[in-house]
Amino acid sequence: MDWALRIKDLRRARGIRTQAELADMVGVDPVTVSRWETGRREPDIIHRRRLMTLARSRDGKADRAVIDMVRLAPGTAALLESDFDRTIAASPELCRLQGLTHAEFVDTRWRKNVSETVQIIAETPSLGSMLQSGEVIAISLQAVAPSVKGAPYCVRSVFSPIWLSSGELVLHLAVSVLRNDLFTGPSIDFIAWEGA
């Protein structure tokens, strides 16, 4: 595949005027985009995926599909801003666990209501850059999740980054509720891409 041509076509089709703008959308510096467009380098697998996502989602339909996938999920899931402060979408089961409607769930500022374990993740200074660069491809945690209108519950959760067509990084949250007797205490694991 001719990545140089494909990236130039992508910028033209999406109305991305500068290499710096595209660089910001995929989490690299403008010099890297310049090297891609001149054919001196090719994007690695993570940046190829981000570029392909941008190419496919010209009108926001892919973004809408991701949001609907979470809103209609049969399990416990959410889509969060990368700073963990706001929920973009939540599954009916997660809303039920919190004792909230979807609208209430999305309107709640979560940063102050999350477990101490999630606070540690949210306050990790380099987390955003590690997710942007693909150095960390997921975060797995086990914790006691506070509930806004119900009892706390034990969870095993996986946070995975998703890039919207705007280039915004959001986090997909998949949650498994644990029985209290299976909870072994809080833990955090940062999952790295093996090719890094």
N, CA and C atoms as a LAMMPS dump frame, in Angstrom:
ITEM: TIMESTEP
0
ITEM: NUMBER OF ATOMS
588
ITEM: BOX BOUNDS ff ff ff
-5.0000000000000000e+02 5.0000000000000000e+02
-5.0000000000000000e+02 5.0000000000000000e+02
-5.0000000000000000e+02 5.0000000000000000e+02
ITEM: ATOMS id mol type element x y z
1 1 1 N 0.844 -1.18 0
2 1 2 C 0 0 0
3 1 3 C 0.892 1.247 0
4 2 1 N 0.521 2.219 -0.784
5 2 2 C 1.259 3.478 -0.853
6 2 3 C 0.721 4.423 0.228
7 3 1 N 1.359 4.383 1.408
8 3 2 C 0.891 5.182 2.533
9 3 3 C 1.043 6.667 2.278
10 4 1 N 2.067 7.068 1.561
11 4 2 C 2.266 8.499 1.282
12 4 3 C 1.052 9.062 0.546
13 5 1 N 0.637 8.381 -0.513
14 5 2 C -0.517 8.821 -1.3
15 5 3 C -1.802 8.725 -0.477
16 6 1 N -1.935 7.629 0.242
17 6 2 C -3.152 7.435 1.031
18 6 3 C -3.322 8.539 2.084
19 7 1 N -2.241 8.94 2.733
20 7 2 C -2.325 9.975 3.764
21 7 3 C -2.646 11.331 3.135
22 8 1 N -2.046 11.622 1.983
23 8 2 C -2.38 12.877 1.281
24 8 3 C -3.854 12.886 0.893
25 9 1 N -4.355 11.757 0.384
26 9 2 C -5.772 11.648 0.014
27 9 3 C -6.674 11.807 1.23
28 10 1 N -6.264 11.221 2.347
29 10 2 C -7.037 11.329 3.577
30 10 3 C -7.162 12.784 4.017
31 11 1 N -6.048 13.504 4.003
32 11 2 C -6.096 14.917 4.412
33 11 3 C -7.016 15.711 3.499
34 12 1 N -6.905 15.459 2.193
35 12 2 C -7.739 16.175 1.229
36 12 3 C -9.226 15.838 1.445
37 13 1 N -9.547 14.545 1.606
38 13 2 C -10.939 14.111 1.752
39 13 3 C -11.566 14.613 3.048
40 14 1 N -10.793 14.682 4.114
41 14 2 C -11.305 15.092 5.414
42 14 3 C -11.183 16.586 5.663
43 15 1 N -10.573 17.31 4.739
44 15 2 C -10.415 18.746 4.92
45 15 3 C -9.406 19.1 5.997
46 16 1 N -8.429 18.228 6.189
47 16 2 C -7.374 18.476 7.174
48 16 3 C -6.3 19.277 6.447
49 17 1 N -6.202 20.559 6.763
50 17 2 C -5.366 21.47 5.986
51 17 3 C -3.866 21.285 6.185
52 18 1 N -3.452 20.948 7.392
53 18 2 C -2.006 20.917 7.649
54 18 3 C -1.564 19.559 8.179
55 19 1 N -0.288 19.296 8.015
56 19 2 C 0.289 18.084 8.585
57 19 3 C 0.217 18.133 10.107
58 20 1 N 0.356 19.313 10.674
59 20 2 C 0.281 19.473 12.134
60 20 3 C -1.1 19.08 12.658
61 21 1 N -2.145 19.44 11.909
62 21 2 C -3.5 19.092 12.315
63 21 3 C -3.686 17.58 12.311
64 22 1 N -3.217 16.907 11.255
65 22 2 C -3.309 15.448 11.195
66 22 3 C -2.453 14.825 12.304
67 23 1 N -1.272 15.366 12.524
68 23 2 C -0.38 14.849 13.569
69 23 3 C -1.086 14.875 14.925
70 24 1 N -1.785 15.969 15.214
71 24 2 C -2.496 16.09 16.472
72 24 3 C -3.618 15.056 16.572
73 25 1 N -4.277 14.782 15.461
74 25 2 C -5.385 13.833 15.452
75 25 3 C -4.934 12.394 15.693
76 26 1 N -3.736 12.043 15.243
77 26 2 C -3.28 10.651 15.403
78 26 3 C -2.224 10.491 16.483
79 27 1 N -1.841 11.585 17.147
80 27 2 C -0.932 11.49 18.281
81 27 3 C 0.537 11.363 17.938
82 28 1 N 0.98 12.054 16.873
83 28 2 C 2.408 12.079 16.516
84 28 3 C 2.811 13.531 16.301
85 29 1 N 4.105 13.756 16.039
86 29 2 C 4.518 15.13 15.754
87 29 3 C 4.43 15.391 14.245
88 30 1 N 4.36 16.653 13.833
89 30 2 C 4.212 16.991 12.417
90 30 3 C 5.354 16.461 11.545
91 31 1 N 6.56 16.344 12.092
92 31 2 C 7.69 15.814 11.311
93 31 3 C 7.415 14.379 10.89
94 32 1 N 6.771 13.612 11.779
95 32 2 C 6.428 12.22 11.455
96 32 3 C 5.449 12.175 10.288
97 33 1 N 4.428 13.029 10.306
98 33 2 C 3.47 13.068 9.196
99 33 3 C 4.183 13.464 7.904
100 34 1 N 5.079 14.41 7.983
101 34 2 C 5.855 14.821 6.807
102 34 3 C 6.627 13.629 6.229
103 35 1 N 7.252 12.857 7.096
104 35 2 C 7.999 11.675 6.639
105 35 3 C 7.075 10.653 5.996
106 36 1 N 5.865 10.499 6.558
107 36 2 C 4.901 9.574 5.958
108 36 3 C 4.499 10.054 4.563
109 37 1 N 4.196 11.349 4.446
110 37 2 C 3.704 11.876 3.171
111 37 3 C 4.78 11.916 2.089
112 38 1 N 6.031 11.988 2.481
113 38 2 C 7.106 11.986 1.484
114 38 3 C 7.596 10.57 1.194
115 39 1 N 7.066 9.582 1.912
116 39 2 C 7.445 8.191 1.677
117 39 3 C 8.75 7.775 2.342
118 40 1 N 9.315 8.647 3.176
119 40 2 C 10.566 8.281 3.857
120 40 3 C 10.323 7.28 4.982
121 41 1 N 9.124 7.263 5.512
122 41 2 C 8.737 6.31 6.557
123 41 3 C 7.291 5.905 6.332
124 42 1 N 6.925 4.747 6.906
125 42 2 C 5.534 4.316 6.911
126 42 3 C 5.037 4.298 8.343
127 43 1 N 3.756 4.547 8.549
128 43 2 C 3.208 4.507 9.908
129 43 3 C 3.307 3.091 10.485
130 44 1 N 3.52 3.01 11.814
131 44 2 C 3.501 1.693 12.456
132 44 3 C 2.052 1.213 12.536
133 45 1 N 1.848 0.002 13.038
134 45 2 C 0.52 -0.622 13.023
135 45 3 C -0.516 0.188 13.795
136 46 1 N -0.131 0.769 14.917
137 46 2 C -1.092 1.541 15.711
138 46 3 C -1.528 2.792 14.957
139 47 1 N -0.574 3.495 14.348
140 47 2 C -0.928 4.713 13.619
141 47 3 C -1.637 4.386 12.31
142 48 1 N -1.373 3.232 11.733
143 48 2 C -2.145 2.805 10.551
144 48 3 C -3.608 2.636 10.921
145 49 1 N -3.85 2.025 12.08
146 49 2 C -5.237 1.832 12.528
147 49 3 C -5.931 3.176 12.728
148 50 1 N -5.224 4.114 13.348
149 50 2 C -5.82 5.44 13.575
150 50 3 C -6.116 6.132 12.254
151 51 1 N -5.2 6.032 11.306
152 51 2 C -5.403 6.643 9.99
153 51 3 C -6.571 5.98 9.27
154 52 1 N -6.675 4.661 9.375
155 52 2 C -7.78 3.942 8.724
156 52 3 C -9.123 4.346 9.348
157 53 1 N -9.138 4.52 10.674
158 53 2 C -10.364 4.961 11.353
159 53 3 C -10.775 6.335 10.852
160 54 1 N -9.809 7.239 10.724
161 54 2 C -10.106 8.57 10.195
162 54 3 C -10.637 8.49 8.772
163 55 1 N -10.058 7.624 7.965
164 55 2 C -10.476 7.499 6.568
165 55 3 C -11.898 6.96 6.461
166 56 1 N -12.277 6.061 7.358
167 56 2 C -13.601 5.441 7.281
168 56 3 C -14.707 6.322 7.829
169 57 1 N -14.402 7.232 8.739
170 57 2 C -15.464 7.947 9.447
171 57 3 C -15.563 9.394 8.995
172 58 1 N -15.915 9.585 7.764
173 58 2 C -15.971 10.937 7.186
174 58 3 C -17.16 11.753 7.665
175 59 1 N -18.24 11.093 8.048
176 59 2 C -19.424 11.862 8.419
177 59 3 C -19.883 11.605 9.853
178 60 1 N -19.036 10.997 10.669
179 60 2 C -19.404 10.757 12.053
180 60 3 C -20.208 9.488 12.273
181 61 1 N -20.52 8.745 11.204
182 61 2 C -21.308 7.52 11.379
183 61 3 C -20.573 6.506 12.249
184 62 1 N -19.261 6.411 12.096
185 62 2 C -18.493 5.468 12.916
186 62 3 C -18.566 5.877 14.384
187 63 1 N -18.484 7.176 14.66
188 63 2 C -18.587 7.652 16.034
189 63 3 C -19.956 7.294 16.614
190 64 1 N -21.001 7.53 15.835
191 64 2 C -22.361 7.215 16.28
192 64 3 C -22.494 5.715 16.545
193 65 1 N -21.862 4.892 15.709
194 65 2 C -21.921 3.441 15.886
195 65 3 C -21.243 3.024 17.188
196 66 1 N -20.116 3.639 17.518
197 66 2 C -19.409 3.317 18.76
198 66 3 C -20.28 3.701 19.957
199 67 1 N -20.868 4.872 19.917
200 67 2 C -21.717 5.33 21.021
201 67 3 C -22.936 4.426 21.163
202 68 1 N -23.576 4.085 20.04
203 68 2 C -24.741 3.197 20.091
204 68 3 C -24.36 1.801 20.568
205 69 1 N -23.171 1.328 20.181
206 69 2 C -22.714 0.012 20.62
207 69 3 C -22.666 -0.041 22.149
208 70 1 N -22.205 1.025 22.77
209 70 2 C -22.128 1.068 24.23
210 70 3 C -23.524 1.231 24.823
211 71 1 N -24.327 2.137 24.272
212 71 2 C -25.679 2.388 24.813
213 71 3 C -26.57 1.164 24.752
214 72 1 N -26.333 0.288 23.761
215 72 2 C -27.19 -0.888 23.578
216 72 3 C -26.527 -2.18 24.048
217 73 1 N -25.349 -2.083 24.647
218 73 2 C -24.607 -3.278 25.074
219 73 3 C -25.415 -4.083 26.089
220 74 1 N -25.442 -5.404 25.927
221 74 2 C -26.161 -6.225 26.898
222 74 3 C -25.428 -6.328 28.236
223 75 1 N -24.123 -6.088 28.224
224 75 2 C -23.324 -6.172 29.447
225 75 3 C -23.151 -4.817 30.094
226 76 1 N -22.104 -4.706 30.878
227 76 2 C -21.825 -3.498 31.628
228 76 3 C -20.691 -2.758 30.938
229 77 1 N -21 -1.612 30.33
230 77 2 C -20 -0.883 29.552
231 77 3 C -20.277 0.612 29.589
232 78 1 N -19.234 1.381 29.276
233 78 2 C -19.375 2.836 29.191
234 78 3 C -18.335 3.373 28.227
235 79 1 N -18.562 4.574 27.752
236 79 2 C -17.61 5.316 26.941
237 79 3 C -17.338 6.605 27.698
238 80 1 N -16.055 6.838 28.039
239 80 2 C -15.678 7.949 28.905
240 80 3 C -14.733 8.902 28.21
241 81 1 N -14.747 10.171 28.639
242 81 2 C -13.702 11.082 28.215
243 81 3 C -12.389 10.56 28.784
244 82 1 N -11.285 10.86 28.127
245 82 2 C -10.001 10.289 28.527
246 82 3 C -9.525 10.759 29.897
247 83 1 N -10.112 11.838 30.433
248 83 2 C -9.729 12.278 31.781
249 83 3 C -10.637 11.678 32.855
250 84 1 N -11.527 10.761 32.466
251 84 2 C -12.439 10.055 33.363
252 84 3 C -13.476 10.974 33.999
253 85 1 N -13.598 12.193 33.539
254 85 2 C -14.487 13.14 34.197
255 85 3 C -15.928 13.033 33.726
256 86 1 N -16.149 12.676 32.487
257 86 2 C -17.494 12.693 31.921
258 86 3 C -17.758 11.409 31.165
259 87 1 N -18.98 10.931 31.255
260 87 2 C -19.411 9.753 30.511
261 87 3 C -20.102 10.213 29.236
262 88 1 N -19.747 9.588 28.129
263 88 2 C -20.371 9.897 26.844
264 88 3 C -21.576 8.992 26.625
265 89 1 N -21.458 7.72 27.026
266 89 2 C -22.55 6.751 26.888
267 89 3 C -22.356 5.654 27.92
268 90 1 N -23.465 5.016 28.303
269 90 2 C -23.405 3.911 29.261
270 90 3 C -24.452 2.873 28.901
271 91 1 N -24.149 1.628 29.199
272 91 2 C -25.096 0.547 28.914
273 91 3 C -26.219 0.55 29.953
274 92 1 N -27.362 -0.038 29.598
275 92 2 C -28.469 -0.109 30.56
276 92 3 C -28.074 -0.815 31.862
277 93 1 N -27.26 -1.86 31.763
278 93 2 C -26.864 -2.603 32.964
279 93 3 C -26.009 -1.744 33.896
280 94 1 N -25.094 -0.956 33.346
281 94 2 C -24.277 -0.082 34.18
282 94 3 C -25.141 1.008 34.816
283 95 1 N -26.103 1.537 34.067
284 95 2 C -27.032 2.529 34.631
285 95 3 C -27.823 1.911 35.784
286 96 1 N -28.254 0.651 35.598
287 96 2 C -29.012 -0.04 36.643
288 96 3 C -28.165 -0.197 37.909
289 97 1 N -26.897 -0.61 37.746
290 97 2 C -26.014 -0.769 38.908
291 97 3 C -25.838 0.542 39.673
292 98 1 N -25.814 1.647 38.955
293 98 2 C -25.648 2.955 39.594
294 98 3 C -26.973 3.544 40.08
295 99 1 N -28.083 2.933 39.677
296 99 2 C -29.388 3.448 40.079
297 99 3 C -29.749 4.739 39.377
298 100 1 N -29.259 4.909 38.13
299 100 2 C -29.468 6.142 37.376
300 100 3 C -30.066 5.858 36.003
301 101 1 N -30.768 6.842 35.456
302 101 2 C -31.166 6.759 34.052
303 101 3 C -29.925 7.07 33.205
304 102 1 N -29.999 6.807 31.913
305 102 2 C -28.861 7.111 31.039
306 102 3 C -28.547 8.607 31.074
307 103 1 N -29.585 9.438 31.016
308 103 2 C -29.366 10.893 31.045
309 103 3 C -28.685 11.323 32.349
310 104 1 N -29.118 10.767 33.476
311 104 2 C -28.48 11.094 34.751
312 104 3 C -27.031 10.613 34.772
313 105 1 N -26.806 9.417 34.228
314 105 2 C -25.46 8.844 34.219
315 105 3 C -24.517 9.734 33.421
316 106 1 N -24.959 10.172 32.245
317 106 2 C -24.124 11.006 31.385
318 106 3 C -23.899 12.385 32.011
319 107 1 N -24.891 12.903 32.739
320 107 2 C -24.756 14.223 33.352
321 107 3 C -23.883 14.23 34.611
322 108 1 N -23.648 13.074 35.206
323 108 2 C -22.867 13.005 36.443
324 108 3 C -21.385 13.181 36.145
325 109 1 N -20.738 14.034 36.896
326 109 2 C -19.288 14.183 36.817
327 109 3 C -18.692 13.08 37.673
328 110 1 N -17.969 12.163 37.053
329 110 2 C -17.548 10.936 37.713
330 110 3 C -16.243 11.048 38.472
331 111 1 N -15.413 12.004 38.191
332 111 2 C -14.07 12.042 38.77
333 111 3 C -14.102 11.916 40.292
334 112 1 N -15.057 12.592 40.933
335 112 2 C -15.113 12.542 42.398
336 112 3 C -15.816 11.286 42.915
337 113 1 N -16.507 10.559 42.045
338 113 2 C -17.258 9.383 42.483
339 113 3 C -16.575 8.054 42.175
340 114 1 N -15.435 8.074 41.511
341 114 2 C -14.805 6.809 41.133
342 114 3 C -13.975 6.259 42.285
343 115 1 N -13.652 4.998 42.195
344 115 2 C -12.873 4.361 43.256
345 115 3 C -11.476 4.968 43.338
346 116 1 N -10.813 4.716 44.454
347 116 2 C -9.449 5.208 44.618
348 116 3 C -8.533 4.653 43.533
349 117 1 N -8.792 3.417 43.117
350 117 2 C -7.958 2.789 42.091
351 117 3 C -8.083 3.541 40.77
352 118 1 N -9.292 3.905 40.394
353 118 2 C -9.49 4.669 39.159
354 118 3 C -8.885 6.058 39.305
355 119 1 N -8.967 6.645 40.502
356 119 2 C -8.337 7.952 40.736
357 119 3 C -6.84 7.876 40.453
358 120 1 N -6.205 6.78 40.871
359 120 2 C -4.771 6.604 40.617
360 120 3 C -4.511 6.591 39.117
361 121 1 N -5.333 5.862 38.377
362 121 2 C -5.166 5.812 36.919
363 121 3 C -5.364 7.2 36.321
364 122 1 N -6.455 7.86 36.711
365 122 2 C -6.789 9.17 36.145
366 122 3 C -5.711 10.205 36.435
367 123 1 N -5.016 10.05 37.545
368 123 2 C -4.01 11.031 37.934
369 123 3 C -2.594 10.638 37.523
370 124 1 N -2.451 9.54 36.787
371 124 2 C -1.134 9.154 36.29
372 124 3 C -0.716 10.188 35.251
373 125 1 N 0.339 10.973 35.505
374 125 2 C 0.662 12.121 34.652
375 125 3 C 0.896 11.787 33.191
376 126 1 N 1.53 10.688 32.89
377 126 2 C 1.871 10.393 31.497
378 126 3 C 0.873 9.458 30.818
379 127 1 N -0.242 9.159 31.491
380 127 2 C -1.191 8.199 30.928
381 127 3 C -1.715 8.638 29.566
382 128 1 N -2.107 9.912 29.447
383 128 2 C -2.629 10.397 28.165
384 128 3 C -1.652 10.191 27.034
385 129 1 N -0.384 10.521 27.262
386 129 2 C 0.611 10.352 26.194
387 129 3 C 0.891 8.876 25.931
388 130 1 N 0.828 8.025 26.977
389 130 2 C 1.042 6.588 26.762
390 130 3 C -0.098 5.989 25.931
391 131 1 N -1.327 6.445 26.171
392 131 2 C -2.47 5.971 25.384
393 131 3 C -2.399 6.52 23.96
394 132 1 N -2.079 7.816 23.822
395 132 2 C -1.979 8.435 22.496
396 132 3 C -0.93 7.748 21.633
397 133 1 N 0.207 7.421 22.236
398 133 2 C 1.305 6.832 21.467
399 133 3 C 1.105 5.354 21.199
400 134 1 N 0.17 4.724 21.908
401 134 2 C -0.025 3.298 21.751
402 134 3 C 0.876 2.476 22.647
403 135 1 N 1.652 3.147 23.482
404 135 2 C 2.528 2.446 24.42
405 135 3 C 1.7 1.596 25.383
406 136 1 N 0.546 2.111 25.805
407 136 2 C -0.409 1.363 26.62
408 136 3 C -1.66 1.177 25.776
409 137 1 N -2.074 -0.092 25.591
410 137 2 C -3.253 -0.346 24.758
411 137 3 C -4.495 -0.657 25.586
412 138 1 N -4.316 -0.875 26.891
413 138 2 C -5.46 -1.099 27.768
414 138 3 C -4.997 -0.981 29.217
415 139 1 N -5.953 -0.733 30.09
416 139 2 C -5.697 -0.686 31.522
417 139 3 C -6.707 -1.625 32.167
418 140 1 N -6.211 -2.566 32.914
419 140 2 C -7.073 -3.517 33.604
420 140 3 C -7.024 -3.198 35.091
421 141 1 N -8.18 -3.203 35.729
422 141 2 C -8.167 -2.952 37.16
423 141 3 C -9.226 -3.765 37.858
424 142 1 N -8.958 -3.981 39.115
425 142 2 C -9.916 -4.624 39.994
426 142 3 C -10.092 -3.665 41.157
427 143 1 N -11.344 -3.351 41.504
428 143 2 C -11.583 -2.351 42.544
429 143 3 C -12.999 -2.472 43.081
430 144 1 N -13.262 -1.731 44.149
431 144 2 C -14.618 -1.571 44.643
432 144 3 C -15.15 -0.301 43.993
433 145 1 N -16.233 -0.428 43.259
434 145 2 C -16.817 0.718 42.563
435 145 3 C -17.906 1.334 43.424
436 146 1 N -17.78 2.624 43.732
437 146 2 C -18.87 3.271 44.465
438 146 3 C -20.079 3.429 43.55
439 147 1 N -21.243 3.453 44.133
440 147 2 C -22.475 3.644 43.368
441 147 3 C -23.105 4.954 43.792
442 148 1 N -23.661 5.683 42.841
443 148 2 C -24.286 6.965 43.168
444 148 3 C -25.535 6.75 44.013
445 149 1 N -26.378 5.793 43.625
446 149 2 C -27.643 5.579 44.336
447 149 3 C -27.807 4.144 44.818
448 150 1 N -26.735 3.433 45.013
449 150 2 C -26.837 2.047 45.461
450 150 3 C -25.62 1.657 46.274
451 151 1 N -25.513 0.38 46.532
452 151 2 C -24.386 -0.134 47.321
453 151 3 C -23.147 -0.266 46.438
454 152 1 N -21.965 -0.089 47.015
455 152 2 C -20.732 -0.319 46.254
456 152 3 C -20.677 -1.773 45.767
457 153 1 N -19.952 -2.006 44.704
458 153 2 C -19.84 -3.359 44.165
459 153 3 C -18.419 -3.574 43.666
460 154 1 N -17.977 -4.828 43.667
461 154 2 C -16.62 -5.183 43.246
462 154 3 C -16.616 -5.422 41.742
463 155 1 N -15.575 -4.898 41.087
464 155 2 C -15.516 -5.018 39.627
465 155 3 C -14.116 -5.391 39.142
466 156 1 N -14.089 -5.993 37.989
467 156 2 C -12.877 -6.129 37.195
468 156 3 C -13.203 -5.369 35.91
469 157 1 N -12.398 -4.36 35.602
470 157 2 C -12.69 -3.468 34.476
471 157 3 C -11.509 -3.391 33.526
472 158 1 N -11.815 -3.16 32.264
473 158 2 C -10.777 -2.919 31.265
474 158 3 C -11.122 -1.629 30.54
475 159 1 N -10.171 -0.685 30.547
476 159 2 C -10.299 0.573 29.824
477 159 3 C -9.468 0.449 28.552
478 160 1 N -10.087 0.674 27.391
479 160 2 C -9.372 0.606 26.114
480 160 3 C -9.568 1.92 25.358
481 161 1 N -8.504 2.445 24.741
482 161 2 C -8.638 3.707 24.006
483 161 3 C -9.344 3.516 22.666
484 162 1 N -10.147 4.502 22.308
485 162 2 C -10.807 4.559 21.001
486 162 3 C -10.623 5.985 20.493
487 163 1 N -10.276 6.129 19.217
488 163 2 C -10.133 7.456 18.635
489 163 3 C -11.36 7.739 17.79
490 164 1 N -12.057 8.821 18.115
491 164 2 C -13.213 9.244 17.33
492 164 3 C -12.721 9.908 16.045
493 165 1 N -13.623 10.14 15.126
494 165 2 C -13.221 10.707 13.832
495 165 3 C -12.635 12.103 13.979
496 166 1 N -12.95 12.779 15.066
497 166 2 C -12.38 14.103 15.315
498 166 3 C -10.934 14.013 15.773
499 167 1 N -10.483 12.792 16.083
500 167 2 C -9.152 12.6 16.629
501 167 3 C -9.154 12.575 18.142
502 168 1 N -10.335 12.801 18.764
503 168 2 C -10.445 12.79 20.216
504 168 3 C -10.271 11.368 20.743
505 169 1 N -9.476 11.249 21.786
506 169 2 C -9.277 9.971 22.451
507 169 3 C -10.336 9.816 23.529
508 170 1 N -11.081 8.705 23.472
509 170 2 C -12.043 8.364 24.513
510 170 3 C -11.7 6.97 25.018
511 171 1 N -12.296 6.586 26.131
512 171 2 C -12.01 5.284 26.711
513 171 3 C -13.256 4.416 26.733
514 172 1 N -13.126 3.209 26.201
515 172 2 C -14.198 2.228 26.299
516 172 3 C -13.974 1.47 27.601
517 173 1 N -14.989 1.379 28.415
518 173 2 C -14.914 0.692 29.693
519 173 3 C -15.788 -0.547 29.629
520 174 1 N -15.184 -1.717 29.836
521 174 2 C -15.922 -2.971 29.943
522 174 3 C -15.784 -3.442 31.386
523 175 1 N -16.909 -3.769 32.017
524 175 2 C -16.922 -4.082 33.439
525 175 3 C -17.508 -5.463 33.677
526 176 1 N -16.843 -6.233 34.535
527 176 2 C -17.396 -7.493 35.033
528 176 3 C -17.593 -7.313 36.535
529 177 1 N -18.816 -7.52 36.981
530 177 2 C -19.095 -7.41 38.409
531 177 3 C -18.664 -8.715 39.072
532 178 1 N -17.917 -8.597 40.172
533 178 2 C -17.407 -9.757 40.896
534 178 3 C -18.214 -10.004 42.165
535 179 1 N -18.358 -11.263 42.506
536 179 2 C -18.922 -11.573 43.825
537 179 3 C -17.912 -11.117 44.871
538 180 1 N -18.395 -10.655 45.998
539 180 2 C -17.508 -10.147 47.048
540 180 3 C -16.467 -11.17 47.477
541 181 1 N -16.834 -12.453 47.511
542 181 2 C -15.881 -13.471 47.962
543 181 3 C -14.786 -13.746 46.929
544 182 1 N -14.958 -13.255 45.688
545 182 2 C -13.927 -13.427 44.654
546 182 3 C -13.017 -12.204 44.532
547 183 1 N -13.348 -11.145 45.238
548 183 2 C -12.543 -9.921 45.185
549 183 3 C -11.288 -10.11 46.023
550 184 1 N -10.13 -9.99 45.383
551 184 2 C -8.851 -10.222 46.072
552 184 3 C -8.146 -8.925 46.441
553 185 1 N -8.797 -7.814 46.259
554 185 2 C -8.197 -6.521 46.571
555 185 3 C -7.936 -5.717 45.319
556 186 1 N -7.703 -4.411 45.488
557 186 2 C -7.504 -3.551 44.318
558 186 3 C -6.194 -3.864 43.599
559 187 1 N -6.236 -3.736 42.271
560 187 2 C -5.024 -3.928 41.465
561 187 3 C -5.169 -3.152 40.157
562 188 1 N -4.023 -2.76 39.594
563 188 2 C -3.982 -2.051 38.316
564 188 3 C -2.912 -2.711 37.453
565 189 1 N -3.248 -2.969 36.199
566 189 2 C -2.266 -3.468 35.228
567 189 3 C -2.355 -2.611 33.978
568 190 1 N -1.204 -2.106 33.526
569 190 2 C -1.138 -1.376 32.27
570 190 3 C -0.691 -2.381 31.214
571 191 1 N -1.501 -2.561 30.185
572 191 2 C -1.217 -3.553 29.157
573 191 3 C -0.549 -2.842 27.986
574 192 1 N 0.654 -3.275 27.668
575 192 2 C 1.444 -2.643 26.605
576 192 3 C 1.326 -3.451 25.33
577 193 1 N 1.465 -2.765 24.22
578 193 2 C 1.498 -3.41 22.918
579 193 3 C 2.83 -4.137 22.804
580 194 1 N 2.81 -5.409 22.429
581 194 2 C 4.03 -6.214 22.401
582 194 3 C 5.036 -5.724 21.381
583 195 1 N 4.581 -5.002 20.358
584 195 2 C 5.495 -4.497 19.341
585 195 3 C 6.225 -3.237 19.748
586 196 1 N 5.86 -2.659 20.913
587 196 2 C 6.469 -1.396 21.343
588 196 3 C 7.837 -1.614 21.944
